[in-house]
Amino acid sequence: METVSRKNKMTKLALLSVSLLVVSGGAIAANIPAIKIAYPEIPLVFIELLTTIPSLSILATVLVSPRIGQKIGYKRTVLSGLWLVLLSGILPLVVNSFWVIFLSRISFGIGIGLFNPLLFLFASSLYQEHELSIMIGLQSAFEGIGGMLITFSVGRLLLVDWKLSFLVYGIVLPILFLFQWFVPDVQKEVSQADRAEPETNNLNAAGQKTVPIVMYVLLLMVLVTIYMSITVKITGFIQEGGYGDATAGSNLLALVGLGAMLAGFLFGRIHRWMKHYILPAAFLGFAFSLLLIGFSSTLLMTSIAVTLSGFSFRLVVPYLFNAINQDRTGRATRNTSLLLVGFNLGAAFAPLGVSLIEKVSFIPGTAGIFFFEAVVLLLLAGVSLLVFWRQRRVQIVEN
């Protein structure tokens, strides 16, 4: 019994360890100045693309990954993605051609796109209901941990040499072997589950009608844009306010990540307590955090606000992924891929979205962006409450 329990823990650890890599593509952002010096003949736009191109190339495989898994096996697909990330990640360490490095960053994103949607497939196949909610929350937390850990390691290695910083992607090797040894292949189980549930069944595990996936995708794109506005604008905002510098801005971004990690670790408990009301509560918390930022004139208040913003946002993300992976439509994997497309599109085009918000905001300046976004989130909180109240009334009438 103890051996089985230990094996189950190792399976969870192995599956969660892969999530450490999901947001690691942008971790080399600190390398840009050094790479610019090393390749003065390369236009700056292409050098800056080294940090963002993985997010775009993820889109090339995230939708087809489940189909590839059906053909060659889901575990083999994840392992293929991990090998691609490992080789692409460390390739800049041993090559000198900028364009080879550029192509390696593209293939790095393709590798992440291969395994990212399948992580939810494995979780929903190995765990059910509340345990699945806990796992999806932990996956979100491990994404944040991985992003911060790898970014910090890049910064340390950068002090030696910018090429050496790519050595951080060597972390993929132990993750690869953990997944190989401890995570079972779920291909047969998934195929049987998909056949057992007809696509015309629009009920989730709780017996409620599912929200159209296009609504979740659009919602996630909006939320990612709002979330990224903090990353893009917060340093300039505190500098304009005269109560912070670039170092303080960097610390604030770390607090955003801290709030996000806390949300991931606590998601299972919060979801069990609040259930579907977690969504309007998260919208309200997110709106309140943005109002605090807009009115803030001290680092303490801004620190509290950005931590709350990270916490609130990372309650919504696992909620959406948990909702579509708890349903019985047989389309959870496809819908997961669509959500990931929405997430990456929102992240890739966030600067354009933030610029548009600044133009339509009713208050000028950076504070106006945060106030406008807070109003949007308050409206979303109201709409989500009405939707859930209506669903509950329909359930009561039907029962």
Backbone torsions as a table, in degrees:
resi	resn	phi	psi	omega
1	MET	NA	-42.6	179.2
2	GLU	-65.3	-36.4	178.7
3	THR	-65.5	-41.2	178.4
4	VAL	-63.6	-42.9	179.6
5	SER	-62.5	-41.8	179.3
6	ARG	-64.7	-39.4	179.3
7	LYS	-65.1	-39.7	177.9
8	ASN	-62.5	-39.7	178.2
9	LYS	-65.8	-40.1	178.8
10	MET	-67.0	-34.3	176.6
11	THR	-63.3	-45.1	178.2
12	LYS	-62.8	-45.1	-179.7
13	LEU	-62.2	-42.7	-179.1
14	ALA	-63.9	-42.3	-180.0
15	LEU	-67.8	-42.5	-179.5
16	LEU	-68.6	-32.0	-177.8
17	SER	-61.9	-30.9	178.4
18	VAL	-64.7	-32.4	179.9
19	SER	-64.9	-19.3	177.4
20	LEU	-59.8	-22.4	-172.8
21	LEU	-95.6	-11.6	-168.1
22	VAL	-59.6	-41.7	-176.9
23	VAL	-109.6	26.7	-176.1
24	SER	-85.6	-6.1	-176.6
25	GLY	-61.6	-37.9	-177.9
26	GLY	-87.9	5.2	-175.2
27	ALA	-66.0	-18.6	-176.9
28	ILE	-91.0	14.0	-177.7
29	ALA	-55.5	-34.7	-179.2
30	ALA	-65.5	-16.0	-179.2
31	ASN	-77.0	-16.7	-170.5
32	ILE	-53.8	-49.9	179.8
33	PRO	-58.4	-41.7	-179.1
34	ALA	-68.3	-39.0	178.7
35	ILE	-67.5	-35.3	177.8
36	LYS	-61.6	-39.6	178.2
37	ILE	-69.1	-39.2	-177.5
38	ALA	-70.1	-28.2	-178.3
39	TYR	-128.9	69.5	-176.4
40	PRO	-64.2	-22.3	-178.5
41	GLU	-81.0	-10.5	-177.8
42	ILE	-89.9	129.9	176.9
43	PRO	-55.7	141.9	-176.0
44	LEU	-58.7	-34.3	-177.2
45	VAL	-59.9	-37.4	-179.9
46	PHE	-73.1	-34.6	177.6
47	ILE	-66.3	-42.9	178.8
48	GLU	-66.7	-28.7	179.0
49	LEU	-65.4	-19.3	179.0
50	LEU	-57.7	-29.2	-178.6
51	THR	-87.6	-26.9	-174.7
52	THR	-104.5	-21.6	-176.2
53	ILE	-61.3	-31.3	176.3
54	PRO	-60.2	-36.5	179.2
55	SER	-62.9	-35.8	179.5
56	LEU	-77.0	-38.6	-178.4
57	SER	-73.6	-19.1	172.5
58	ILE	-56.7	-37.2	-178.0
59	LEU	-63.3	-22.1	-178.3
60	ALA	-69.3	-25.6	-175.9
61	THR	-121.9	-16.5	-172.2
62	VAL	-62.8	-30.7	179.6
63	LEU	-82.0	-30.3	-177.2
64	VAL	-94.0	-8.7	-178.8
65	SER	-55.5	-46.3	178.6
66	PRO	-60.8	-36.1	178.5
67	ARG	-68.6	-39.1	175.7
68	ILE	-61.8	-40.4	178.3
69	GLY	-61.4	-37.7	177.7
70	GLN	-65.1	-31.7	-177.3
71	LYS	-80.6	-47.2	-172.4
72	ILE	-110.9	-5.5	-177.5
73	GLY	106.9	138.1	-175.5
74	TYR	-68.5	-41.0	179.8
75	LYS	-67.0	-40.9	178.7
76	ARG	-63.7	-35.0	178.1
77	THR	-65.9	-43.8	177.6
78	VAL	-62.1	-44.7	179.5
79	LEU	-63.0	-38.1	177.0
80	SER	-62.9	-42.3	177.5
81	GLY	-63.1	-40.5	179.3
82	LEU	-65.6	-42.7	177.0
83	TRP	-61.6	-40.1	179.7
84	LEU	-65.5	-41.6	177.7
85	VAL	-64.6	-41.8	179.4
86	LEU	-61.6	-52.2	-176.6
87	LEU	-67.7	-42.3	179.4
88	SER	-68.1	-36.1	-177.3
89	GLY	-66.4	-41.2	-176.1
90	ILE	-94.0	-6.7	-179.0
91	LEU	-56.7	-42.6	178.9
92	PRO	-58.6	-17.4	178.9
93	LEU	-67.8	-27.8	-171.7
94	VAL	-119.9	1.5	178.6
95	VAL	-118.1	158.1	-179.0
96	ASN	-111.2	-21.6	-178.8
97	SER	-70.0	125.6	178.8
98	PHE	-61.4	-40.8	-175.0
99	TRP	-70.7	-27.8	171.9
100	VAL	-67.4	-41.3	176.1
101	ILE	-61.9	-42.2	179.4
102	PHE	-60.3	-46.0	178.6
103	LEU	-65.4	-33.4	178.3
104	SER	-65.1	-33.5	177.8
105	ARG	-70.0	-34.1	176.1
106	ILE	-65.2	-47.0	-179.4
107	SER	-68.4	-27.5	174.8
108	PHE	-59.3	-47.5	178.6
109	GLY	-65.2	-37.3	177.7
110	ILE	-61.2	-40.6	178.6
111	GLY	-62.5	-44.0	177.8
112	ILE	-63.7	-40.3	178.3
113	GLY	-62.5	-27.4	178.4
114	LEU	-68.2	-42.1	-174.4
115	PHE	-100.7	-19.2	-173.1
116	ASN	-57.5	-53.0	-179.7
117	PRO	-66.8	-26.2	-177.6
118	LEU	-75.4	-18.3	176.0
119	LEU	-62.6	-38.9	177.3
120	PHE	-70.9	-34.3	177.4
121	LEU	-62.9	-45.5	178.3
122	PHE	-63.4	-42.4	-179.3
123	ALA	-62.5	-45.3	-178.0
124	SER	-72.2	-19.8	178.1
125	SER	-84.8	-33.1	-176.5
126	LEU	-92.7	-21.0	-175.8
127	TYR	-134.5	153.8	-178.3
128	GLN	-130.5	155.9	171.4
129	GLU	47.5	-119.7	-172.6
130	HIS	-63.9	-38.2	178.9
131	GLU	-64.8	-34.7	176.1
132	LEU	-66.3	-42.0	177.7
133	SER	-58.8	-42.1	178.6
134	ILE	-62.7	-44.7	-178.1
135	MET	-63.4	-42.7	-179.9
136	ILE	-65.3	-38.2	174.6
137	GLY	-63.1	-42.4	178.9
138	LEU	-66.6	-36.2	175.8
139	GLN	-59.5	-41.7	177.9
140	SER	-63.3	-41.7	179.7
141	ALA	-65.1	-42.2	-179.1
142	PHE	-67.2	-30.7	174.1
143	GLU	-59.8	-46.0	179.3
144	GLY	-65.4	-41.7	178.2
145	ILE	-61.0	-45.5	-179.6
146	GLY	-61.9	-43.3	179.6
147	GLY	-59.9	-46.2	-178.5
148	MET	-71.2	-41.4	-179.0
149	LEU	-63.1	-45.6	-177.8
150	ILE	-70.9	-39.3	177.9
151	THR	-62.2	-43.7	178.5
152	PHE	-62.5	-42.9	-179.2
153	SER	-64.9	-38.1	176.3
154	VAL	-60.0	-43.6	179.8
155	GLY	-61.3	-38.6	179.2
156	ARG	-68.7	-45.6	-178.1
157	LEU	-70.0	-27.2	179.3
158	LEU	-62.7	-26.5	178.1
159	LEU	-64.8	-24.4	178.3
160	VAL	-89.2	-56.2	-179.4
161	ASP	-167.0	140.9	-176.3
162	TRP	-65.7	-32.2	177.4
163	LYS	-66.0	-39.5	-178.2
164	LEU	-62.5	-25.0	-177.9
165	SER	-63.7	-24.1	178.6
166	PHE	-70.8	-8.6	176.8
167	LEU	-64.9	-18.4	-179.6
168	VAL	-58.9	-28.0	-178.6
169	TYR	-74.5	0.1	170.5
170	GLY	-64.9	-15.9	177.2
171	ILE	-60.6	-20.5	-179.3
172	VAL	-64.2	-31.1	-174.3
173	LEU	-61.6	-53.1	177.1
174	PRO	-64.0	-33.4	177.5
175	ILE	-63.2	-41.6	-179.9
176	LEU	-60.0	-46.0	-178.5
177	PHE	-71.5	-34.2	175.1
178	LEU	-60.6	-45.0	-179.9
179	PHE	-65.2	-41.7	-179.5
180	GLN	-61.3	-42.4	-172.6
181	TRP	-83.1	-35.8	-166.9
182	PHE	-112.8	-14.1	-178.9
183	VAL	-101.8	120.5	-179.7
184	PRO	-74.2	155.4	174.9
185	ASP	-77.0	127.9	-174.8
186	VAL	-106.8	17.6	-174.0
187	GLN	-56.7	-48.5	-176.9
188	LYS	-65.5	-44.5	-179.2
189	GLU	-61.7	-41.4	-179.1
190	VAL	-66.3	-43.5	-179.4
191	SER	-61.0	-42.2	179.4
192	GLN	-66.2	-39.8	180.0
193	ALA	-64.3	-40.3	-179.6
194	ASP	-65.2	-37.9	179.9
195	ARG	-72.0	-28.4	-175.2
196	ALA	-73.3	-25.3	-176.1
197	GLU	-113.9	115.3	179.8
198	PRO	-69.0	150.0	-177.8
199	GLU	-69.0	-15.3	-179.7
200	THR	-79.3	-9.8	178.1
201	ASN	-82.2	109.8	-176.1
202	ASN	-102.8	36.7	179.6
203	LEU	-110.0	144.1	174.9
204	ASN	-92.0	-172.4	-175.7
205	ALA	-64.4	-21.6	179.5
206	ALA	-92.2	2.8	179.8
207	GLY	81.9	14.6	-180.0
208	GLN	-99.6	153.6	176.4
209	LYS	-69.1	138.4	-177.6
210	THR	-81.6	149.5	176.7
211	VAL	-78.4	137.5	178.2
212	PRO	-53.1	135.4	-174.7
213	ILE	-61.0	-31.6	-179.5
214	VAL	-62.4	-31.6	178.0
215	MET	-68.6	-40.6	177.5
216	TYR	-65.0	-40.6	-179.3
217	VAL	-63.3	-47.6	179.3
218	LEU	-63.7	-40.8	178.1
219	LEU	-60.7	-44.3	-178.7
220	LEU	-66.0	-38.1	177.4
221	MET	-61.1	-42.8	178.8
222	VAL	-64.3	-45.9	-176.9
223	LEU	-66.7	-39.4	178.4
224	VAL	-64.0	-40.1	177.9
225	THR	-61.0	-44.9	178.6
226	ILE	-63.7	-44.1	180.0
227	TYR	-61.8	-43.4	-178.9
228	MET	-68.9	-23.0	178.8
229	SER	-62.2	-30.5	177.1
230	ILE	-67.1	-44.7	178.5
231	THR	-60.5	-42.4	-175.3
232	VAL	-74.8	-36.7	-167.4
233	LYS	-108.4	-18.0	-168.1
234	ILE	-64.5	-38.4	-179.4
235	THR	-64.9	-47.1	177.6
236	GLY	-62.2	-34.7	-178.0
237	PHE	-65.1	-46.4	-178.6
238	ILE	-72.9	-27.6	175.3
239	GLN	-69.5	-40.5	176.2
240	GLU	-62.6	-37.1	-179.8
241	GLY	-76.2	-10.6	176.6
242	GLY	75.6	21.8	-179.6
243	TYR	-128.2	22.7	178.1
244	GLY	-171.1	159.0	178.1
245	ASP	-122.5	-168.7	-177.3
246	ALA	-62.9	-36.8	178.2
247	THR	-64.4	-42.3	177.3
248	ALA	-63.1	-37.6	178.1
249	GLY	-63.1	-40.1	177.5
250	SER	-63.6	-40.3	177.9
251	ASN	-65.2	-36.8	178.0
252	LEU	-64.5	-39.3	177.7
253	LEU	-65.1	-34.3	175.8
254	ALA	-64.8	-36.2	178.5
255	LEU	-68.9	-33.5	173.9
256	VAL	-59.0	-45.9	178.2
257	GLY	-63.8	-36.6	178.6
258	LEU	-63.4	-45.3	177.8
259	GLY	-61.2	-39.7	179.3
260	ALA	-64.1	-41.6	179.4
261	MET	-65.0	-42.5	178.9
262	LEU	-60.0	-41.1	178.7
263	ALA	-62.4	-41.2	179.4
264	GLY	-62.4	-44.4	-179.6
265	PHE	-67.1	-32.5	-176.0
266	LEU	-96.1	-4.2	-172.5
267	PHE	-56.8	-44.8	-177.8
268	GLY	-57.2	-46.4	179.7
269	ARG	-67.0	-43.8	-178.8
270	ILE	-64.8	-40.6	179.8
271	HIS	-65.0	-38.7	179.4
272	ARG	-65.6	-32.4	-178.4
273	TRP	-81.9	-46.8	-172.6
274	MET	-97.6	-20.7	-178.1
275	LYS	53.9	-128.9	-173.3
276	HIS	-72.7	-14.5	178.5
277	TYR	-76.6	-2.5	176.8
278	ILE	-62.8	-31.1	-176.7
279	LEU	-69.1	-55.7	177.3
280	PRO	-62.1	-33.1	178.4
281	ALA	-64.8	-40.4	178.7
282	ALA	-66.6	-39.8	177.2
283	PHE	-61.0	-43.8	179.7
284	LEU	-64.1	-43.2	178.5
285	GLY	-62.8	-40.7	179.1
286	PHE	-64.9	-44.0	179.0
287	ALA	-62.1	-44.1	-180.0
288	PHE	-62.0	-39.6	-180.0
289	SER	-64.0	-39.3	179.5
290	LEU	-69.3	-37.1	175.5
291	LEU	-64.0	-40.7	177.3
292	LEU	-60.5	-43.9	179.0
293	ILE	-60.7	-46.7	-177.4
294	GLY	-60.3	-37.5	-177.8
295	PHE	-90.6	-8.7	-172.4
296	SER	-69.2	146.0	173.3
297	SER	-135.3	12.2	178.3
298	THR	-135.4	153.1	178.5
299	LEU	-66.0	-33.0	-179.2
300	LEU	-62.9	-49.8	-179.3
301	MET	-64.3	-41.0	179.2
302	THR	-65.6	-37.3	178.5
303	SER	-62.2	-44.7	178.1
304	ILE	-62.4	-42.3	-176.7
305	ALA	-65.1	-45.7	-177.0
306	VAL	-69.8	-33.1	175.6
307	THR	-63.3	-43.3	177.7
308	LEU	-64.4	-36.1	179.6
309	SER	-65.5	-44.2	177.2
310	GLY	-62.3	-41.4	179.5
311	PHE	-62.6	-47.3	-176.8
312	SER	-65.6	-45.3	-179.4
313	PHE	-61.2	-42.4	-176.8
314	ARG	-81.1	2.0	164.8
315	LEU	-84.6	-36.1	-178.2
316	VAL	-69.7	-45.3	-174.8
317	VAL	-59.2	-54.6	177.8
318	PRO	-65.6	-28.0	176.3
319	TYR	-60.2	-46.3	-178.3
320	LEU	-65.1	-44.7	179.9
321	PHE	-67.3	-36.6	177.8
322	ASN	-66.4	-40.7	-178.2
323	ALA	-61.3	-43.7	-177.1
324	ILE	-78.6	-21.8	178.1
325	ASN	-89.3	-8.4	175.8
326	GLN	-92.6	-8.3	-174.4
327	ASP	-77.6	173.6	-177.8
328	ARG	-120.1	30.4	-178.3
329	THR	-85.6	-14.0	-175.9
330	GLY	78.4	10.7	-178.0
331	ARG	-121.7	20.8	-174.9
332	ALA	-61.4	-41.6	-177.4
333	THR	-67.1	-43.6	177.9
334	ARG	-62.0	-44.0	-178.9
335	ASN	-66.9	-34.4	174.8
336	THR	-61.1	-44.0	178.5
337	SER	-61.1	-41.2	179.2
338	LEU	-64.7	-39.3	177.2
339	LEU	-63.5	-40.6	178.4
340	LEU	-65.2	-35.4	174.7
341	VAL	-61.9	-46.1	178.5
342	GLY	-60.4	-41.6	179.8
343	PHE	-62.1	-48.3	-176.9
344	ASN	-71.0	-34.0	174.9
345	LEU	-65.4	-42.5	177.8
346	GLY	-61.5	-41.3	179.7
347	ALA	-69.3	-41.5	-176.3
348	ALA	-66.7	-38.1	-175.1
349	PHE	-106.6	16.0	179.6
350	ALA	-56.8	-43.3	179.4
351	PRO	-57.4	-38.6	177.6
352	LEU	-67.4	-40.4	179.1
353	GLY	-63.8	-42.9	179.3
354	VAL	-64.9	-38.6	177.1
355	SER	-62.0	-40.7	177.9
356	LEU	-65.1	-42.4	178.5
357	ILE	-60.5	-40.3	-179.9
358	GLU	-62.3	-34.7	-179.0
359	LYS	-73.5	-35.6	-176.0
360	VAL	-94.9	-5.3	-178.4
361	SER	-63.3	143.3	-178.3
362	PHE	-80.8	-8.3	177.3
363	ILE	-124.7	128.2	-178.2
364	PRO	-70.6	159.6	176.7
365	GLY	90.6	176.1	-178.3
366	THR	-64.9	-36.8	178.3
367	ALA	-59.6	-34.6	179.0
368	GLY	-61.9	-33.4	176.9
369	ILE	-61.8	-48.3	-178.5
370	PHE	-65.2	-39.0	179.0
371	PHE	-65.5	-43.7	179.3
372	PHE	-61.6	-43.7	179.7
373	GLU	-65.3	-35.1	177.7
374	ALA	-62.9	-40.4	177.9
375	VAL	-63.0	-42.6	178.2
376	VAL	-59.5	-43.1	-179.3
377	LEU	-68.6	-36.0	175.9
378	LEU	-63.9	-39.8	176.3
379	LEU	-64.2	-41.8	178.2
380	LEU	-63.3	-37.3	177.9
381	ALA	-63.0	-43.1	178.9
382	GLY	-64.6	-44.5	-179.9
383	VAL	-63.4	-44.5	-178.7
384	SER	-64.6	-37.1	176.4
385	LEU	-63.0	-43.8	179.4
386	LEU	-62.8	-40.9	-179.9
387	VAL	-62.8	-46.1	-177.8
388	PHE	-70.8	-37.0	176.2
389	TRP	-63.7	-39.8	179.1
390	ARG	-65.9	-42.6	177.8
391	GLN	-61.0	-40.9	-179.0
392	ARG	-66.1	-40.5	178.9
393	ARG	-63.9	-40.4	178.6
394	VAL	-63.6	-40.6	178.1
395	GLN	-62.4	-41.9	-179.9
396	ILE	-63.4	-42.9	-179.9
397	VAL	-64.7	-42.4	-178.3
398	GLU	-68.8	-30.7	-180.0
399	ASN	-84.2	NA	NA
